[in-house]
């Protein structure tokens, strides 16, 4: 399981990698589909804060009133494919690199420096996933911020590529990495530490190990630690999430670095946290269910 120590997983075979990747793909795809309406509202709060300035609920009601309830599902195609691929890379490669990096050190060193190993593994895995995700996220944000841009995912891909080339699909890569890498590092490390803390204290206070708990009790631990990791991850990565929404919304030929600098100066610190409430709700739900699905698939296919 994700919360296990580096040494007790055994070798990472290709079949294990596929199993971990499939679990991640299922978890990420499902959870992002569930929260698509929240993500639409969050993106609108970020891209048009003047119009949608009364909070999450009021923004959702405005969208439904003016554009219909189906608008809350805008970008669902790009979300489905993008996060399935990203989830496969993120969870699959995390387990691979966690084992590979750990194998470079002695068992004692692994335990002492487990947090840097987790951070390195999650950073590399997420970067691979981001490269795969970025074009889909560019399409999703363009569809959500401008509903008239394209009718579906493939026409949106084609329109961006025809007008802006490959750069148009990848101009958000820098901010998406700045968002997703801290997000994934916070997600995995918090989850690992939360599980470690809980089971260590359970053993010290009651003399019980993880195997002594019922499936229902273990599920409760996953829910609790998943929720904690979701909150930490959403706060750590939200400023870059706002920049990502803005940079894909704006039509500009200036360099990505300059565009990011302009957005930060224009929004200020407070502006970078636009939509944080909506994203905390969304990400906490998302991360908790992701770990439930991921760990469940790993156990079922053991």
C-alpha positions in Angstrom: 0.0 0.0 0.0 1.0 3.6 -0.4 1.6 4.0 3.3 3.9 1.0 3.5 7.6 1.3 4.1 9.9 1.3 1.2 11.3 -2.2 1.9 8.2 -4.3 2.3 6.7 -4.1 -1.2 9.0 -6.6 -2.9 10.4 -6.0 -6.4 8.4 -3.8 -8.8 7.7 -6.1 -11.8 6.0 -4.9 -15.0 2.8 -6.5 -14.0 2.9 -4.6 -10.6 3.6 -1.4 -12.5 0.5 -2.0 -14.7 -1.6 -2.8 -11.6 -0.4 0.3 -9.8 -1.0 2.4 -12.9 -4.4 0.9 -13.5 -5.4 1.7 -9.9 -4.2 5.3 -10.3 -5.9 5.7 -13.6 -9.2 4.4 -12.3 -9.0 6.5 -9.1 -8.0 9.8 -10.8 -10.4 9.4 -13.7 -13.4 8.6 -11.5 -12.7 11.3 -8.9 -12.1 14.0 -11.5 -15.3 13.1 -13.2 -17.2 13.3 -9.9 -16.0 16.8 -9.2 -16.3 18.2 -12.8 -19.1 20.6 -11.7 -17.0 21.9 -8.8 -14.0 22.3 -11.2 -16.1 24.3 -13.6 -17.2 26.6 -10.8 -13.6 26.9 -9.5 -12.2 27.7 -12.9 -14.9 30.4 -13.5 -14.1 31.9 -10.1 -10.4 32.1 -11.2 -10.9 33.3 -14.7 -13.8 35.8 -14.1 -13.6 37.0 -10.4 -15.5 40.2 -11.2 -18.6 38.4 -12.4 -18.4 35.4 -10.0 -17.6 37.3 -6.8 -20.2 35.9 -4.4 -18.8 32.5 -3.7 -19.1 28.9 -5.0 -22.8 28.4 -4.5 -23.8 31.7 -6.1 -21.4 31.1 -9.0 -22.9 27.7 -9.7 -26.5 29.2 -9.7 -25.4 31.9 -12.1 -23.9 29.4 -14.5 -27.0 27.3 -14.5 -29.3 30.2 -14.9 -27.4 31.8 -17.8 -26.0 28.8 -19.6 -28.0 25.7 -18.4 -27.1 22.9 -16.0 -25.1 21.0 -18.7 -22.5 23.7 -18.6 -21.4 22.3 -15.3 -20.1 19.3 -17.3 -18.1 21.4 -19.7 -14.7 19.8 -20.5 -15.7 16.4 -19.3 -14.1 14.6 -22.3 -10.7 16.2 -21.7 -11.0 15.5 -18.0 -11.7 11.8 -18.6 -8.8 11.1 -20.9 -6.4 13.6 -19.4 -6.6 12.4 -15.8 -6.8 8.7 -16.6 -3.4 9.0 -18.4 -2.0 11.3 -15.7 -3.2 9.0 -12.9 -1.6 6.0 -14.5 1.7 7.8 -14.7 1.5 9.4 -11.3 0.7 6.4 -9.2 2.5 3.8 -11.3 5.8 5.6 -11.5 5.6 6.8 -7.9 5.8 3.2 -6.7 8.5 2.4 -9.2 10.7 5.4 -8.4 10.1 5.0 -4.6 11.5 1.5 -4.8 14.3 2.5 -7.3 15.5 5.5 -5.2 15.2 3.5 -2.0 17.3 0.7 -3.4 20.3 3.1 -3.7 20.6 3.2 0.1 20.9 0.8 3.0 17.7 -0.1 4.9 18.6 2.1 7.8 19.3 5.1 5.5 16.0 4.5 3.7 14.1 4.7 6.9 16.0 7.8 8.0 15.6 9.7 4.7 12.2 8.2 3.7 10.7 11.7 3.3 13.3 12.9 0.7 12.8 9.6 -1.1 9.1 10.0 -1.2 9.5 13.6 -2.4 11.9 12.7 -5.2 9.7 9.7 -6.3 6.5 11.8 -6.4 8.2 14.7 -8.1 9.5 12.6 -11.0 6.3 10.6 -11.3 4.2 13.7 -11.4 6.3 15.5 -13.9 5.9 12.5 -16.3 2.1 12.6 -15.7 2.0 16.4 -16.3 3.6 16.1 -19.7 0.8 13.7 -20.7 -1.9 15.8 -19.0 -1.0 19.3 -20.2 -2.7 19.3 -23.6 -5.9 17.9 -22.1 -5.9 20.5 -19.3 -5.3 23.3 -21.9 -8.4 22.1 -23.8 -10.5 21.8 -20.7 -9.7 25.2 -19.4 -10.3 26.8 -22.8 -13.7 25.1 -23.0 -14.8 26.1 -19.5 -13.6 29.7 -19.7 -15.0 30.2 -23.2 -18.0 27.9 -23.8 -18.2 29.1 -27.4 -14.7 28.1 -28.2 -15.5 24.5 -29.3 -18.3 22.0 -29.0 -16.2 19.0 -27.9 -12.6 17.9 -26.9 -11.3 16.9 -30.4 -12.5 20.1 -32.1 -11.0 22.1 -29.3 -7.6 20.3 -29.7 -7.7 21.0 -33.4 -8.6 24.6 -33.0 -5.8 25.3 -30.5 -3.3 23.4 -32.6 -4.3 25.1 -35.8 -4.1 28.6 -34.3 -1.2 28.3 -31.9 0.6 25.1 -32.7 2.0 22.7 -30.2 3.0 25.7 -28.0 -0.7 26.4 -27.5 -1.2 23.0 -26.0 1.9 23.2 -23.8 2.0 26.8 -22.8 0.6 25.8 -19.4 3.2 23.1 -18.8 5.3 25.3 -16.5 2.4 26.3 -14.2 0.9 22.8 -14.3 4.2 21.4 -13.1 4.4 24.1 -10.5 0.9 23.2 -9.4 0.9 19.4 -9.7 4.4 18.6 -8.3 3.8 20.4 -4.9 0.3 18.9 -4.9 1.5 15.4 -5.5 4.4 15.7 -3.1 2.1 17.0 -0.4 -0.5 14.4 -1.2 1.8 11.3 -1.0 4.1 12.5 1.8 1.2 13.6 4.0 -0.6 10.3 3.3 2.5 8.2 4.0 3.2 10.2 7.3 -0.4 10.1 8.4 -0.7 6.4 8.0 2.7 5.9 9.6 1.7 8.1 12.6 -1.7 6.4 13.0 -0.4 2.8 13.0 2.6 3.6 15.1 0.4 5.1 17.8 -2.2 2.3 17.4 0.6 -0.2 18.2 2.0 1.8 21.1 -1.4 2.5 22.8 -3.3 -0.7 22.0 -0.7 -3.2 20.8 -2.5 -3.6 17.5 -1.1 -3.6 13.9 -2.8 -2.8 10.7 -3.6 -6.5 10.1 -5.6 -6.5 13.4 -8.1 -4.0 12.0 -11.2 -5.0 10.2 -11.8 -3.9 6.6 -14.2 -1.3 7.8 -11.7 0.1 10.3 -8.9 0.2 7.6 -11.3 2.0 5.3 -12.0 4.6 8.0 -8.2 5.2 8.3 -7.9 5.7 4.5 -10.8 8.2 4.6 -9.2 10.2 7.4 -5.7 10.2 6.1 -6.9 10.9 2.6 -8.9 13.9 3.7 -5.9 15.3 5.6 -3.6 14.9 2.6 -6.2 16.4 0.3 -6.4 19.6 2.4 -2.6 20.0 2.6 -2.2 19.3 -1.1 -4.9 21.8 -2.2 -3.4 24.7 -0.1 0.1 23.9 -1.2 -0.7 23.9 -5.0 -3.6 26.5 -5.3 -1.6 29.6 -6.4 -0.1 27.7 -9.3 -3.6 26.3 -10.1 -4.9 29.9 -10.4 -1.9 30.8 -12.7 -2.7 27.8 -14.8 -6.3 28.8 -15.3 -5.3 32.4 -16.2 -2.5 31.5 -18.6 -4.7 29.2 -20.6 -7.5 31.8 -20.7 -5.3 34.6 -21.9 -4.3 34.9 -25.6 -0.8 36.2 -25.6 2.4 35.7 -27.6 4.7 36.7 -24.8 7.0 34.1 -23.2 5.5 31.8 -20.5 7.8 33.2 -17.8 6.8 36.8 -18.5 3.2 35.8 -18.7 3.4 34.1 -15.3 5.1 37.2 -13.8 2.4 39.5 -15.2 -0.4 37.3 -13.7 1.3 37.2 -10.3 1.8 41.0 -10.2 -1.8 41.6 -11.4 -3.5 39.3 -9.0 -1.3 39.7 -5.9 -1.1 37.2 -3.0 -4.8 37.3 -2.3 -5.8 36.9 -5.9 -3.6 33.8 -6.2 -6.0 32.1 -3.8 -9.1 32.8 -5.7 -11.5 29.8 -5.5 -9.5 28.1 -2.7 -12.7 27.1 -0.8 -14.1 25.4 -3.9 -10.8 23.7 -4.6 -10.4 22.5 -1.0 -13.8 20.8 -1.1 -13.0 19.4 -4.5 -9.5 18.1 -3.8 -10.3 16.7 -0.4 -13.1 14.6 -2.0 -10.9 13.7 -4.9 -7.8 12.6 -3.0 -9.8 10.6 -0.4 -11.7 8.6 -3.0 -8.5 8.2 -5.1 -6.7 6.4 -2.3 -9.7 4.3 -1.5 -9.9 3.1 -5.2 -6.2 2.8 -5.6 -5.5 0.9 -2.4 -8.6 -1.3 -3.0 -7.4 -2.3 -6.5 -3.9 -3.1 -5.2 -5.4 -5.3 -2.5 -7.9 -7.1 -4.8 -5.2 -7.9 -7.4 -2.5 -8.9 -5.0 
